[in-house]
Amino acid sequence: MSMHKNLVAQTGIFKGLHSGMGLAAKAMVLVFVVFTALNVKFANSIYAAIRGWIESALNWYYISALVILLFVCLYLMMSKFGRLRLGDDDSRPEFSNFSWFAMLFSAGVGIGILFFGIAEPIFYFDNSQPWKYPNNPFADLAGLTAMDEQRAVAAMRVTYFHWGFHAWAVYVIVGLCLAYFGFRKKLPLTLRSALYPVIGDRIYGPIGHAVDLLAVFGTVFGVATSLGLGASQMAAGLNHLFGVDPGIVTQVILIGLISVVATFSAVSGVGNGIRIISEWNIWLSIVLLAFFLFGGPFKWLMGFFVTTAGDYLWNAIPMGFQTFNSEGAAAWQSGWTIFYWGWWISWAPFVGMFIARISRGRTIREFLVGVMFVPTSLAFFWLCIFGGTAMYMELNATGGVGTAGIVEMVRNWNLPSALYGTISQVTGLGWLNWIMAALATFLLATWFITSSDSGTLVITTMLSMGDDNPPQRFRIVWGLGEGFVAAVLLLAGGLAALQTASIAAALPVSFILLLMAYGIIKSLHEDPSAVPAPDAETAPDGTRIAQELRA
């Protein structure tokens, strides 16, 4: 099992890394960035064609794959294997529950729900069809075509669906496999190890290298895409707060600053920088949530949360199987659900590895319940309070339903401003709204720092063949490199192309995920430590000791 140690360079500039993997990863990133930046229009047309084919021809496959992964998670959660520890039998968790949940939430959903938390529910609530397909086919099929409270509930159902159990099942499978094979089976903490039950020692050869390079690709470009998206929203925030020009120059400066801070955090390690920033994220997020909750319609929002959570739980399984064939609804499903499933899959190696890294010592059941239910519950509450506040404003707008201005922003695809447009209307106290807009902008930065620094740690862990404390100089190189990729592609106008390519790259990753799900079940069934211990009253020869004593 220590074969991987021989693959790591012991001397030279690549000391501590797999030299071939290190060179290949840098070359892969460089070629992709240069190809995209030199002719963005041509590159984007290629990526868009691939993604378009995947989303239209393979929507049934993506939908089936996520349903399978969800049911595998539920099976393992309730199985006899739940008591096994992700590590030696005497190992215990490295982090407290609060720190663990904070890092799970930060790596998994933090930044996404700040960007989409208001824009997405509002899009599904709207009925104007600005993109020539239904805003919400689930609501339309149920006859909920008017912008009223029932359509608002249906809008939250779809939002929860895209951020809920199906999505997190992807992260759970990757995280569980890596933690199990890395900490219990002592294989390297890299994506290749999850394929050990399927291909054995060939994980140390070209197949293993290809799998890990695919994971590095998804992580680098996933983080770069997010840095670009986040920079645009932070620039919109600075424009709202101080009148700063939200253009490219501001966004590039923001990417540079975030990358430098994130690199320092990654160098300091999980136990220091990443953990501390993640915990601060949670406390500051509670302050922002409290502002929406108590500054807005508290009673209505709490009732809305109970209603929408129940609505989602009742409909989650049927929604997971739904495939649309009519032209408009199919276009919506490709643009939203299949886009999301591809996005979650492309991020799975990065987030799953980070989740595994912070979960050593927990039992399988503790891991499954914690990772599946805690971040999703927090995300649902967040999405409901943010999205619900915006929809309440639109339902009760003085000029009639839909005239509060937030729907119009989303219709015009001004998604970065939807958050600030809502905050500015929560209370009648302008100074308080301004402070909360500033807090939201600061949170965008800290969520991005946690995404970027954990991404850096994951990349360097994979390139060092699973060393959970990879060399610091490589953390600096890759941490700054992620920011460089984001800045170059932003300047070249290639971030949309990058996002498209990341979604297309999710297809081969999805095959790996299904193999991982098969592999973990196979390995657990063959794990001697998963077999129940013999009855304490039974002697080695099969006689029952208690019976002998009574005789």
C-alpha positions in Angstrom: 0.0 0.0 0.0 3.0 2.3 0.3 3.8 2.1 -3.4 2.7 5.7 -3.9 5.6 6.9 -1.7 8.0 5.8 -4.5 6.3 8.0 -7.0 7.0 11.2 -5.2 10.3 13.1 -6.0 12.8 13.0 -3.1 15.1 15.7 -4.5 15.1 18.6 -7.0 12.5 21.4 -7.6 9.6 18.9 -7.5 10.6 17.4 -4.2 7.4 16.3 -2.4 5.4 16.1 -5.6 4.9 13.5 -8.4 7.2 15.3 -11.0 5.3 13.9 -14.0 1.9 14.9 -12.6 3.2 18.3 -11.6 4.5 19.1 -15.1 1.5 17.6 -16.8 -0.9 19.6 -14.7 0.9 22.9 -15.4 1.1 22.1 -19.1 -2.6 21.2 -19.2 -3.6 24.5 -17.5 -1.3 26.6 -19.7 -2.4 25.0 -23.0 -6.1 25.4 -22.0 -5.7 29.0 -21.0 -3.6 30.0 -24.0 -6.0 28.2 -26.4 -9.1 29.9 -24.9 -7.5 33.4 -24.5 -6.1 33.6 -28.0 -9.5 33.1 -29.7 -12.2 33.2 -27.1 -15.0 33.1 -29.7 -13.7 30.0 -31.4 -12.9 28.3 -28.1 -16.3 29.1 -26.7 -18.1 27.8 -29.8 -16.3 24.4 -29.3 -17.0 24.2 -25.6 -20.6 25.3 -26.1 -21.2 22.7 -28.8 -19.9 19.9 -26.5 -21.9 21.2 -23.6 -25.0 21.7 -25.7 -24.8 18.1 -27.0 -24.3 16.8 -23.4 -27.2 18.8 -22.0 -29.6 17.8 -24.8 -28.7 14.2 -25.6 -27.6 13.0 -22.2 -30.1 14.8 -19.8 -31.6 11.3 -19.0 -28.1 10.1 -18.1 -27.3 12.9 -15.7 -30.7 12.6 -14.1 -30.3 8.9 -13.7 -26.7 9.2 -12.4 -27.7 11.6 -9.5 -30.6 9.4 -8.5 -28.3 6.4 -8.3 -25.8 8.3 -6.2 -28.5 9.6 -3.8 -29.9 6.1 -3.3 -26.4 4.7 -2.7 -26.0 7.3 0.1 -29.3 6.4 1.7 -28.5 2.7 1.5 -25.1 3.2 3.2 -26.6 5.5 5.8 -29.0 2.8 7.0 -26.6 -0.2 6.5 -24.6 -2.2 8.9 -21.5 -0.4 7.7 -22.5 2.9 9.4 -20.5 2.2 12.5 -17.2 1.9 10.8 -14.7 4.7 11.3 -13.0 6.6 8.5 -9.6 5.8 9.9 -8.4 3.3 12.5 -10.9 1.9 14.9 -9.5 4.0 17.7 -9.4 7.3 15.7 -11.6 10.2 16.6 -12.5 13.5 14.8 -9.8 16.1 14.3 -12.3 19.0 14.4 -15.3 19.9 16.5 -18.7 19.6 15.0 -19.0 23.4 14.7 -15.7 23.7 12.8 -16.5 20.7 10.7 -20.0 22.0 9.7 -18.5 25.5 9.1 -15.9 24.1 6.7 -18.4 21.8 5.0 -20.7 24.8 4.3 -17.9 27.1 3.2 -16.4 24.7 0.7 -19.6 23.3 -0.6 -22.2 26.1 -1.0 -21.1 29.3 0.6 -20.3 31.5 -2.4 -22.9 30.0 -4.7 -25.9 30.8 -2.5 -24.7 34.4 -2.1 -24.6 34.8 -5.8 -27.8 32.8 -6.7 -29.7 33.1 -3.3 -32.0 35.8 -4.6 -31.6 35.7 -8.4 -32.6 32.0 -8.7 -35.9 32.0 -6.7 -36.9 35.2 -8.4 -36.2 33.7 -11.9 -38.5 30.8 -11.1 -41.1 33.1 -9.6 -41.2 35.3 -12.7 -43.5 34.2 -15.5 -42.4 36.5 -18.4 -40.2 33.8 -20.2 -37.5 36.3 -21.2 -35.3 33.4 -22.5 -38.1 32.0 -24.7 -38.6 29.0 -22.5 -40.7 28.6 -19.3 -39.2 30.2 -16.1 -40.5 27.3 -14.1 -42.1 24.3 -16.0 -42.9 22.5 -12.7 -45.1 25.4 -11.6 -46.6 25.7 -15.1 -47.5 22.0 -15.3 -49.3 22.4 -11.9 -51.3 25.4 -13.3 -49.4 27.9 -11.1 -48.9 30.5 -13.9 -49.8 33.7 -12.0 -47.1 35.4 -9.8 -48.7 34.7 -6.5 -47.7 33.0 -3.2 -48.3 29.5 -4.6 -45.9 30.1 -7.5 -43.5 31.5 -4.9 -43.6 28.1 -3.1 -43.0 26.3 -6.4 -40.1 28.6 -7.1 -38.4 27.6 -3.7 -39.1 23.9 -4.4 -37.0 24.1 -7.6 -34.3 26.2 -5.9 -34.1 23.6 -3.1 -34.0 20.8 -5.7 -30.9 22.3 -7.3 -29.1 22.8 -4.0 -30.5 19.8 -2.1 -30.0 16.1 -1.5 -29.3 15.1 -5.1 -26.6 17.7 -5.4 -24.9 16.9 -2.1 -25.0 13.1 -2.8 -22.3 13.8 -5.4 -20.0 15.4 -2.8 -20.9 12.7 -0.2 -19.9 9.8 -2.5 -16.5 11.4 -3.4 -15.8 12.5 0.2 -16.8 9.1 1.7 -14.7 7.1 -0.8 -11.6 9.2 -0.4 -11.9 9.2 3.4 -12.5 5.5 3.5 -9.7 4.4 1.2 -7.3 7.1 2.3 -7.7 6.9 6.1 -9.0 3.3 6.6 -7.3 1.5 3.8 -4.1 3.7 3.8 -4.2 4.4 0.1 -3.1 7.9 -1.1 -5.6 10.6 -0.5 -6.3 11.2 -4.2 -9.3 10.5 -6.5 -7.5 7.5 -8.0 -7.7 5.6 -4.8 -11.5 5.3 -5.0 -11.0 3.1 -8.0 -8.8 0.6 -6.2 -11.7 -2.0 -5.9 -12.2 -1.8 -9.6 -8.7 -1.7 -11.1 -6.4 -2.6 -8.2 -2.7 -1.5 -8.4 -3.2 0.0 -11.8 -4.3 3.2 -9.9 -0.6 3.9 -9.7 -0.2 3.9 -13.5 -1.5 6.0 -16.4 -5.2 5.4 -15.5 -4.6 6.8 -12.0 -2.7 9.8 -13.3 -5.4 10.6 -15.8 -8.1 10.5 -13.1 -6.2 12.8 -10.8 -5.4 15.2 -13.7 -9.1 15.4 -14.5 -9.7 16.3 -10.9 -7.0 19.0 -11.0 -8.6 20.4 -14.2 -12.0 20.6 -12.5 -10.6 22.2 -9.4 -8.4 24.8 -11.1 -11.0 25.9 -13.6 -13.9 25.6 -11.1 -12.2 27.9 -8.6 -11.2 30.3 -11.4 -14.8 30.5 -12.7 -16.0 31.2 -9.2 -13.3 33.8 -8.7 -14.6 35.5 -11.8 -18.3 35.3 -10.8 -17.5 36.5 -7.3 -15.4 39.4 -8.5 -18.2 40.6 -10.7 -20.6 40.6 -7.7 -18.1 42.2 -5.3 -17.5 44.9 -7.9 -21.3 45.4 -8.1 -21.2 45.7 -4.3 -18.4 48.3 -4.3 -20.3 50.2 -6.9 -23.4 50.2 -4.8 -21.5 51.2 -1.6 -18.9 53.7 -2.9 -19.7 54.3 -6.6 -16.6 52.4 -7.7 -16.5 51.5 -11.4 -17.5 47.8 -11.4 -15.6 47.2 -14.6 -12.8 44.8 -15.5 -10.0 46.7 -13.8 -11.8 46.6 -10.4 -12.6 42.9 -10.9 -9.0 42.0 -11.7 -7.7 43.9 -8.6 -10.3 42.0 -6.5 -9.2 38.6 -7.9 -5.5 39.5 -7.1 -6.3 40.5 -3.5 -8.4 37.4 -2.8 -5.8 35.1 -4.4 -3.0 36.5 -2.2 -5.0 36.2 1.0 -6.3 32.8 0.1 -2.7 31.6 -0.6 -1.6 32.8 2.8 -4.5 30.9 4.3 -3.7 27.7 2.3 0.0 27.9 3.5 -1.2 28.1 7.1 -3.1 24.9 6.7 -6.6 23.5 7.4 -6.3 23.8 11.2 -5.5 27.4 11.2 -6.4 29.7 8.2 -9.1 27.6 6.6 -10.8 26.6 9.8 -10.7 30.1 11.3 -12.0 31.9 8.2 -14.8 29.3 7.8 -16.0 29.8 11.4 -16.0 33.6 10.9 -18.0 33.1 7.7 -20.7 31.3 9.7 -20.9 34.0 12.4 -21.1 36.8 9.9 -23.6 34.9 7.8 -25.8 34.6 10.9 -25.7 38.4 11.3 -26.8 38.9 7.6 -29.5 36.3 8.0 -30.8 38.0 11.1 -31.0 41.3 9.2 -33.2 39.7 6.6 -35.2 37.8 9.1 -35.9 40.5 11.7 -35.7 43.5 9.3 -38.1 41.8 7.0 -41.4 39.9 7.4 -40.3 37.5 10.2 -43.6 35.7 10.7 -44.3 35.3 7.0 -40.7 34.1 6.3 -40.8 31.4 9.0 -44.2 30.1 7.8 -42.9 30.2 4.2 -39.8 28.2 5.3 -42.0 25.5 6.9 -44.3 25.3 3.9 -41.5 25.2 1.3 -39.4 22.7 3.2 -42.3 20.3 3.4 -43.2 20.9 -0.2 -39.6 20.0 -1.3 -39.5 16.9 0.9 -42.8 15.7 -0.6 -41.7 16.3 -4.2 -37.9 15.7 -4.1 -37.9 12.1 -5.3 -40.4 12.6 -8.2 -38.6 15.8 -9.3 -35.3 13.8 -9.4 -36.8 11.4 -12.0 -38.5 14.1 -14.1 -37.3 14.5 -17.7 -38.9 17.0 -20.0 -39.4 16.3 -23.7 -41.4 19.3 -24.9 -39.2 21.9 -26.5 -39.5 24.8 -24.0 -39.4 22.7 -20.9 -36.5 20.6 -22.2 -34.6 23.8 -22.9 -35.2 25.0 -19.4 -34.0 21.6 -18.0 -30.8 21.8 -20.0 -30.1 25.4 -19.0 -30.8 24.9 -15.3 -31.1 21.4 -13.9 -28.5 19.7 -16.2 -26.2 22.8 -15.9 -26.4 22.4 -12.1 -25.8 18.7 -12.1 -22.8 19.2 -14.4 -21.5 22.0 -12.1 -21.9 19.9 -9.0 -20.1 16.9 -10.7 -17.3 19.1 -12.0 -16.7 20.4 -8.4 -17.0 17.0 -6.8 -13.3 16.0 -6.8 -12.4 19.3 -5.2 -15.1 19.6 -2.6 -15.2 15.8 -2.0 -11.5 15.7 -1.3 -11.7 18.7 1.0 -14.6 17.1 2.9 -12.6 13.8 3.2 -9.6 15.8 4.5 -11.6 17.3 7.4 -13.5 14.1 8.3 -10.9 11.7 9.5 -12.1 9.7 12.5 -15.8 10.1 12.0 -18.0 7.0 11.5 -19.5 6.4 8.1 -23.1 7.1 9.4 -21.9 10.3 11.2 -20.2 11.4 8.0 -23.3 10.6 5.8 -25.8 12.2 8.0 -23.6 15.2 8.7 -22.6 16.0 5.2 -26.0 15.1 3.6 -28.3 16.9 6.0 -26.5 19.8 7.8 -25.3 21.9 4.9 -28.5 21.3 2.9 -30.6 22.4 5.9 -28.6 25.5 6.3 -28.7 26.2 2.6 -32.5 25.8 2.5 -32.9 28.2 5.3 -30.6 30.7 3.7 -32.2 30.4 0.3 -35.7 30.7 1.8 -34.8 33.8 3.9 -33.0 35.6 1.0 -35.3 34.5 -1.9 -38.4 34.7 0.3 -37.7 38.3 1.3 -37.3 39.3 -2.4 -40.5 37.5 -3.4 -42.4 39.0 -0.5 -41.3 42.5 -1.7 -42.5 41.6 -5.2 -45.8 40.2 -4.0 -46.5 43.3 -1.9 -45.0 46.0 -4.2 -46.9 49.3 -4.1 -47.2 49.3 -7.9 -48.5 45.8 -8.1 -47.0 42.3 -8.1 -43.6 42.2 -9.7 -42.9 46.0 -9.7 -40.4 46.1 -6.7 -37.5 46.1 -9.2 -35.8 42.8 -8.3 -37.7 40.8 -10.9 -36.7 43.4 -13.5 -33.0 43.0 -12.6 -33.1 39.3 -13.0 -35.0 39.6 -16.3 -32.2 41.7 -17.5 -29.7 39.1 -16.2 -28.2 41.6 -13.8 -27.7 38.8 -11.3 -24.8 40.4 -9.3 -27.0 43.4 -8.4 -30.1 41.4 -7.3 -28.6 40.9 -3.8 -27.9 44.6 -3.3 -31.2 45.6 -4.8 -33.0 43.5 -2.2 -30.8 44.6 0.8 -31.5 48.3 0.0 -35.3 47.6 0.5 -35.3 45.4 3.6 -35.6 48.2 6.2 -36.4 51.9 6.1 -33.1 52.7 7.7 -30.7 53.6 4.9 -27.6 53.5 7.1 -28.4 49.9 8.3 -29.1 48.7 4.7 -25.7 50.2 3.7 -23.9 48.4 6.6 -25.5 45.1 5.6 -24.6 45.6 1.9 -21.0 46.2 3.1 -21.2 43.0 5.2 -22.5 41.0 2.2 -19.6 42.3 0.1 -17.1 41.3 2.8 -18.7 37.9 3.0 -18.4 37.4 -0.7 -14.6 37.9 -0.2 -14.3 35.6 2.7 -16.4 32.8 1.1 -14.1 33.1 -1.9 -11.0 32.9 0.2 -12.2 29.6 1.7 -13.1 28.2 -1.7 -9.8 29.3 -3.2 -7.6 28.1 -0.3 -9.3 24.7 0.0 -8.9 24.3 -3.8 -5.2 25.1 -3.5 -4.8 22.5 -0.8 -6.7 19.9 -2.8 -4.6 20.4 -5.9 -1.3 20.1 -4.1 -2.5 17.1 -2.1 -3.4 15.3 -5.3 -0.1 16.2 -7.0 1.9 15.1 -3.9 0.2 11.6 -4.1 -2.1 12.2 -1.1 0.2 14.0 1.3 -2.3 15.9 3.5 0.4 18.4 4.4 1.8 19.2 0.9 5.0 21.4 0.4 4.2 25.0 1.1 6.0 26.4 -1.9 3.6 24.4 -4.2 0.6 25.8 -2.3 1.9 29.3 -3.1 2.4 28.5 -6.8 -1.0 27.0 -7.3 -2.8 29.5 -5.0 -1.5 32.4 -7.1 -1.9 30.4 -10.3 -5.7 30.0 -9.8 -6.0 33.8 -9.5 -3.7 34.3 -12.5 -5.9 31.9 -14.6 -9.1 33.8 -13.5 -7.6 37.2 -14.3 -6.2 36.3 -17.7 -9.5 34.7 -18.8 -11.5 37.6 -17.4 -9.4 40.1 -19.4 -9.7 38.0 -22.5 -13.5 37.7 -22.0 -13.2 33.9 -21.6 -14.8 33.2 -18.3 -18.0 32.1 -19.8 -16.1 29.7 -22.1 -14.2 28.4 -19.0 -17.5 27.7 -17.2 -18.8 25.9 -20.3 -15.7 23.8 -20.5 -15.9 22.9 -16.8 -19.5 21.6 -17.3 -18.4 19.6 -20.3 -15.6 18.1 -18.3 -18.1 16.8 -15.8 -19.1 14.0 -18.2 -16.0 11.8 -17.7 -16.0 12.7 -14.0 -19.6 11.3 -13.8 -18.4 7.9 -15.0 -15.8 7.9 -12.3 -18.4 8.8 -9.7 -20.5 5.8 -10.6 -17.5 3.5 -10.5 -16.7 5.0 -7.1 -20.2 4.2 -5.8 -19.8 0.6 -7.0 -16.3 0.4 -5.5 -17.2 1.6 -2.0 -20.1 -0.9 -1.7 -17.9 -3.7 -3.0 -15.0 -2.9 -0.6 -17.3 -2.5 2.4 -18.9 -5.9 1.8 -15.4 -7.4 1.6 -14.1 -5.5 4.6 -13.5 -8.0 7.5 -14.0 -5.2 10.1 -17.5 -4.7 8.7 -18.7 -8.2 9.7 -20.5 -8.3 13.0 -18.5 -9.8 15.9 -19.5 -13.3 17.0 -21.9 -13.7 19.9 -19.9 -13.3 23.1 -21.7 -16.3 24.6 -20.6 -18.7 21.8 -17.5 -20.8 22.3 -15.1 -21.5 19.5 -16.5 -25.0 19.0 -20.0 -23.6 18.5 -21.5 -24.6 21.9 -23.2 -21.8 23.9 -21.3 -21.2 27.2 -24.5 -20.2 29.1 -26.2 -23.5 28.2 -23.2 -25.5 29.3 -23.1 -23.7 32.7 -26.8 -24.3 33.2 -26.4 -28.0 32.4 
